[in-house]
Amino acid sequence: NNIQNIDTSDPNFSFTSPLDAIGFEFAGTNYVVFTGSNLINVALVESNGTLAFVTNLAGGVARAWSGATLVIENTAYIYIADDSNEGIRIFEFNGSQLVESTAIESFSELRDVRYLTLFEAGDTVYLAASASGSERLQIFEVDTSPLSPTPGNLTLVETIVDGTEGAGLDEAEQSFDETLGGTTFYVVAGLRANAINV
Protein backbone atom coordinates (compact mmCIF):
# COMPACT_ATOMS: atom_id res chain seq x y z
CA ASN A 1 0.00 0.00 0.00
CA ASN A 2 1.07 3.57 -0.67
CA ILE A 3 1.34 5.17 2.78
CA GLN A 4 2.76 8.54 1.74
CA ASN A 5 3.12 10.66 -1.36
CA ILE A 6 5.66 13.48 -1.53
CA ASP A 7 5.51 15.77 -4.54
CA THR A 8 6.20 19.36 -5.51
CA SER A 9 3.19 20.58 -3.51
CA ASP A 10 4.87 19.63 -0.22
CA PRO A 11 5.92 22.84 1.62
CA ASN A 12 9.14 21.29 2.94
CA PHE A 13 10.43 18.92 0.32
CA SER A 14 11.29 20.87 -2.78
CA PHE A 15 12.58 19.17 -5.91
CA THR A 16 11.83 18.46 -9.53
CA SER A 17 12.68 15.34 -11.50
CA PRO A 18 13.73 13.10 -8.57
CA LEU A 19 16.35 10.62 -9.70
CA ASP A 20 17.46 8.51 -6.73
CA ALA A 21 16.69 7.64 -3.10
CA ILE A 22 19.49 6.40 -0.82
CA GLY A 23 18.77 5.00 2.63
CA PHE A 24 21.31 5.06 5.45
CA GLU A 25 21.54 4.75 9.24
CA PHE A 26 23.16 7.44 11.32
CA ALA A 27 23.32 7.68 15.13
CA GLY A 28 20.64 5.01 15.49
CA THR A 29 18.20 6.75 13.14
CA ASN A 30 17.27 5.84 9.57
CA TYR A 31 17.38 8.52 6.91
CA VAL A 32 16.77 8.81 3.17
CA VAL A 33 18.57 11.13 0.76
CA PHE A 34 16.64 12.19 -2.35
CA THR A 35 18.55 13.46 -5.35
CA GLY A 36 17.12 15.38 -8.29
CA SER A 37 17.33 18.67 -10.16
CA ASN A 38 18.95 21.52 -8.23
CA LEU A 39 18.24 20.09 -4.79
CA ILE A 40 19.27 17.38 -2.34
CA ASN A 41 16.73 16.46 0.36
CA VAL A 42 17.31 14.52 3.59
CA ALA A 43 14.37 12.89 5.36
CA LEU A 44 14.03 10.93 8.59
CA VAL A 45 12.23 7.59 8.45
CA GLU A 46 9.48 7.50 11.10
CA SER A 47 8.54 4.32 12.98
CA ASN A 48 5.47 3.90 10.75
CA GLY A 49 7.58 4.11 7.58
CA THR A 50 6.63 7.65 6.61
CA LEU A 51 9.25 10.32 5.88
CA ALA A 52 9.73 13.53 7.85
CA PHE A 53 11.66 16.42 6.35
CA VAL A 54 15.03 17.19 7.97
CA THR A 55 16.97 19.50 5.66
CA ASN A 56 17.87 20.22 2.05
CA LEU A 57 20.52 21.98 0.06
CA ALA A 58 19.56 23.97 -2.99
CA GLY A 59 21.77 24.79 -5.95
CA GLY A 60 25.26 23.63 -6.76
CA VAL A 61 24.12 20.33 -8.25
CA ALA A 62 21.96 21.01 -11.27
CA ARG A 63 21.36 17.30 -11.84
CA ALA A 64 22.21 15.06 -8.89
CA TRP A 65 21.90 11.69 -10.61
CA SER A 66 22.60 9.21 -7.80
CA GLY A 67 24.47 8.88 -4.56
CA ALA A 68 26.09 6.76 -1.84
CA THR A 69 26.56 7.28 1.90
CA LEU A 70 29.22 6.38 4.45
CA VAL A 71 29.28 7.11 8.19
CA ILE A 72 32.65 7.99 9.76
CA GLU A 73 32.54 8.71 13.50
CA ASN A 74 29.94 11.46 14.05
CA THR A 75 29.44 12.47 10.43
CA ALA A 76 27.60 10.93 7.51
CA TYR A 77 29.29 11.57 4.17
CA ILE A 78 27.00 11.75 1.17
CA TYR A 79 28.57 11.27 -2.26
CA ILE A 80 26.59 12.64 -5.19
CA ALA A 81 27.11 11.94 -8.90
CA ASP A 82 26.90 15.44 -10.37
CA ASP A 83 25.99 14.64 -13.96
CA SER A 84 25.62 18.29 -15.02
CA ASN A 85 29.03 19.47 -13.72
CA GLU A 86 30.86 16.25 -14.59
CA GLY A 87 32.06 15.34 -11.14
CA ILE A 88 31.45 13.97 -7.65
CA ARG A 89 30.20 16.17 -4.84
CA ILE A 90 30.79 15.26 -1.19
CA PHE A 91 28.44 16.51 1.51
CA GLU A 92 28.57 16.18 5.30
CA PHE A 93 25.44 15.50 7.38
CA ASN A 94 25.40 15.74 11.19
CA GLY A 95 21.78 14.75 11.83
CA SER A 96 20.30 18.17 11.17
CA GLN A 97 22.43 20.09 8.69
CA LEU A 98 23.85 19.31 5.25
CA VAL A 99 26.95 21.14 4.04
CA GLU A 100 29.22 20.62 1.06
CA SER A 101 32.63 19.26 1.98
CA THR A 102 34.46 19.11 -1.34
CA ALA A 103 34.03 18.42 -5.03
CA ILE A 104 35.92 16.46 -7.65
CA GLU A 105 35.41 17.82 -11.13
CA SER A 106 37.10 16.51 -14.24
CA PHE A 107 35.27 16.93 -17.52
CA SER A 108 37.38 14.48 -19.47
CA GLU A 109 37.38 11.79 -16.78
CA LEU A 110 33.86 11.96 -15.31
CA ARG A 111 31.72 13.19 -18.19
CA ASP A 112 28.10 12.12 -17.61
CA VAL A 113 28.91 10.44 -14.31
CA ARG A 114 25.72 8.60 -13.35
CA TYR A 115 26.25 5.90 -10.72
CA LEU A 116 28.33 5.64 -7.56
CA THR A 117 28.98 2.49 -5.52
CA LEU A 118 30.77 2.16 -2.19
CA PHE A 119 32.42 -1.20 -1.47
CA GLU A 120 35.02 -2.74 0.79
CA ALA A 121 38.08 -4.78 -0.15
CA GLY A 122 39.97 -5.95 2.91
CA ASP A 123 40.16 -3.05 5.33
CA THR A 124 39.83 -0.40 2.64
CA VAL A 125 36.67 1.35 1.46
CA TYR A 126 36.43 2.34 -2.19
CA LEU A 127 34.01 4.37 -4.25
CA ALA A 128 33.45 3.43 -7.89
CA ALA A 129 32.10 5.99 -10.35
CA SER A 130 30.81 4.98 -13.77
CA ALA A 131 30.87 7.76 -16.37
CA SER A 132 28.86 7.00 -19.49
CA GLY A 133 30.03 10.02 -21.49
CA SER A 134 33.75 9.42 -21.00
CA GLU A 135 33.23 5.63 -21.24
CA ARG A 136 35.18 4.75 -18.16
CA LEU A 137 35.09 3.50 -14.59
CA GLN A 138 37.06 5.27 -11.89
CA ILE A 139 37.92 3.75 -8.51
CA PHE A 140 38.67 6.03 -5.54
CA GLU A 141 39.98 5.11 -2.11
CA VAL A 142 37.93 6.69 0.68
CA ASP A 143 39.76 8.25 3.63
CA THR A 144 37.95 6.57 6.54
CA SER A 145 40.28 7.58 9.38
CA PRO A 146 38.48 9.76 11.95
CA LEU A 147 41.89 11.17 12.89
CA SER A 148 42.56 12.34 9.34
CA PRO A 149 42.25 16.07 8.58
CA THR A 150 40.16 15.10 5.55
CA PRO A 151 37.90 12.14 6.44
CA GLY A 152 35.57 11.16 3.63
CA ASN A 153 37.85 12.51 0.93
CA LEU A 154 38.61 10.52 -2.21
CA THR A 155 41.92 9.55 -3.81
CA LEU A 156 41.92 8.15 -7.34
CA VAL A 157 43.55 4.72 -7.50
CA GLU A 158 42.49 3.32 -10.88
CA THR A 159 40.84 4.28 -14.16
CA ILE A 160 39.48 1.66 -16.55
CA VAL A 161 38.66 2.96 -20.03
CA ASP A 162 36.34 1.37 -22.58
CA GLY A 163 38.31 -1.10 -24.71
CA THR A 164 41.13 -1.54 -22.19
CA GLU A 165 41.72 -5.26 -21.60
CA GLY A 166 38.44 -5.95 -23.35
CA ALA A 167 36.32 -3.74 -21.07
CA GLY A 168 32.97 -2.79 -22.62
CA LEU A 169 32.30 0.55 -20.91
CA ASP A 170 30.59 2.49 -23.70
CA GLU A 171 27.83 4.28 -21.73
CA ALA A 172 28.89 2.73 -18.40
CA GLU A 173 25.82 2.64 -16.19
CA GLN A 174 24.61 0.65 -13.17
CA SER A 175 27.00 -1.35 -11.02
CA PHE A 176 27.27 -3.42 -7.87
CA ASP A 177 29.86 -5.33 -5.83
CA GLU A 178 29.92 -8.85 -4.41
CA THR A 179 32.44 -10.56 -2.14
CA LEU A 180 32.98 -14.29 -2.62
CA GLY A 181 35.60 -16.33 -0.80
CA GLY A 182 37.35 -13.22 0.46
CA THR A 183 37.63 -11.68 -3.01
CA THR A 184 35.61 -8.59 -3.94
CA PHE A 185 34.19 -8.49 -7.46
CA TYR A 186 32.83 -5.34 -9.08
CA VAL A 187 30.25 -5.57 -11.85
CA VAL A 188 29.32 -2.70 -14.18
CA ALA A 189 27.01 -2.59 -17.20
CA GLY A 190 28.05 -1.00 -20.49
CA LEU A 191 24.77 0.04 -22.12
CA ARG A 192 25.91 0.87 -25.63
CA ALA A 193 28.66 -1.75 -25.52
CA ASN A 194 26.01 -4.42 -24.81
CA ALA A 195 28.38 -5.75 -22.15
CA ILE A 196 28.54 -6.75 -18.50
CA ASN A 197 32.00 -6.22 -17.02
CA VAL A 198 33.45 -7.98 -13.96
Salt bridges, closest charged atoms under 4 A:
ASP82 OD2 - ARG89 NH1 3.17
ASP83 OD2 - ARG63 NH2 2.21
ASP83 OD1 - ARG114 NE 3.12
GLU100 OE2 - ARG89 NE 3.05
GLU105 OE2 - ARG89 NH2 3.03
GLU109 OE1 - ARG136 NH1 3.03
GLU171 OE2 - ARG192 NH2 2.59
GLU173 OE2 - ARG114 NH1 3.88
